Amino acid sequence: MIAVDVHQHLWPAEVLRALERRTDAPYARPTAAGWCVTLPGEPAFLVDPLEHDVGARARDVRSAGLDRALVALSPPVGIEALPATESTPIIEAFNAAASALP
């Protein structure tokens, strides 16, 4: 039997850097403790980049005894509500990072 976690969110550095270029929510700003992410209608929160490193995530999945994990950009980011010119760089950044997962 294959063990799969079907609910993991991934905040790769590429996505955070894409969000850093934005002035309106959703956006991200680097801080000494990680990245502060602000989403539309949500309180700001901190993302620890070490918890979202693609290689570290793959190792964590294996060490948890899982065969696979389904990762996604968190829906509250609201990418689908942005115009394509704004959403495409973020989606491409996520897909590039996710494709590096084994």
C-alpha positions as CSV (number, residue, x, y, z in Angstrom):
1,M,0.0,0.0,0.0
2,I,1.3,3.5,-0.9
3,A,1.2,6.1,1.9
4,V,0.3,9.6,0.6
5,D,-0.2,12.9,2.5
6,V,-2.7,14.8,0.3
7,H,-2.6,18.1,2.1
8,Q,0.7,20.0,2.3
9,H,1.4,23.6,1.5
10,L,4.7,24.6,0.1
11,W,6.1,28.2,0.2
12,P,9.3,27.8,-1.9
13,A,11.8,30.7,-2.0
14,E,10.9,31.3,-5.7
15,V,7.3,32.0,-4.7
16,L,8.2,34.2,-1.8
17,R,10.5,36.3,-4.1
18,A,7.8,36.6,-6.7
19,L,5.4,37.8,-3.9
20,E,8.1,40.2,-2.7
21,R,7.8,42.1,-6.0
22,R,4.1,42.9,-5.3
23,T,2.8,46.0,-3.5
24,D,-0.7,44.8,-2.9
25,A,-1.8,41.6,-1.1
26,P,-0.8,38.9,-1.6
27,Y,2.8,39.9,-0.9
28,A,5.8,38.8,1.1
29,R,8.5,40.7,2.9
30,P,11.8,39.2,4.2
31,T,12.4,39.6,7.9
32,A,15.1,38.4,10.3
33,A,12.9,35.5,11.3
34,G,11.7,34.4,7.8
35,W,9.2,35.8,5.4
36,C,6.2,37.8,6.5
37,V,3.3,36.9,4.2
38,T,0.2,39.1,3.8
39,L,-2.8,37.7,2.1
40,P,-6.1,39.4,1.2
41,G,-8.4,39.4,4.2
42,E,-6.1,37.3,6.3
43,P,-3.7,38.3,9.2
44,A,-0.1,38.4,8.2
45,F,1.9,35.3,9.1
46,L,5.6,34.2,9.2
47,V,7.0,31.5,6.8
48,D,10.2,29.8,7.9
49,P,12.1,29.1,4.6
50,L,13.8,26.1,6.2
51,E,10.4,24.4,6.6
52,H,9.6,25.0,2.9
53,D,12.9,24.0,1.3
54,V,12.1,21.6,-1.5
55,G,14.9,19.2,-0.6
56,A,14.1,19.3,3.1
57,R,10.4,18.7,2.4
58,A,11.2,15.6,0.3
59,R,13.4,14.2,3.1
60,D,10.7,15.0,5.7
61,V,8.1,13.1,3.6
62,R,10.4,10.1,3.4
63,S,11.3,10.2,7.1
64,A,7.6,10.3,8.0
65,G,7.2,6.9,6.2
66,L,5.3,8.4,3.3
67,D,5.7,7.5,-0.3
68,R,4.3,10.7,-1.7
69,A,3.0,14.1,-0.7
70,L,0.6,16.3,-2.7
71,V,1.8,19.9,-2.4
72,A,0.0,23.0,-3.3
73,L,0.1,26.8,-3.0
74,S,-2.2,27.7,-0.2
75,P,-5.7,28.7,-1.6
76,P,-6.0,31.9,0.6
77,V,-3.1,33.4,-1.5
78,G,-5.9,34.1,-4.0
79,I,-3.8,33.6,-7.1
80,E,-6.9,32.7,-9.1
81,A,-8.4,36.1,-8.4
82,L,-5.4,38.0,-9.8
83,P,-5.1,39.1,-13.4
84,A,-3.1,36.7,-15.5
85,T,-0.2,39.2,-15.8
86,E,0.1,39.1,-12.0
87,S,-0.7,35.5,-11.3
88,T,1.5,33.9,-14.0
89,P,4.9,34.7,-12.4
90,I,3.8,33.3,-9.1
91,I,2.3,30.1,-10.6
92,E,5.4,29.6,-12.7
93,A,7.6,30.1,-9.6
94,F,5.6,27.5,-7.7
95,N,5.6,25.0,-10.6
96,A,9.4,25.4,-11.0
97,A,10.0,24.6,-7.3
98,A,7.4,21.8,-7.2
99,S,9.0,20.2,-10.3
100,A,12.2,19.9,-8.4
101,L,10.5,17.5,-5.9
102,P,11.3,13.8,-6.5
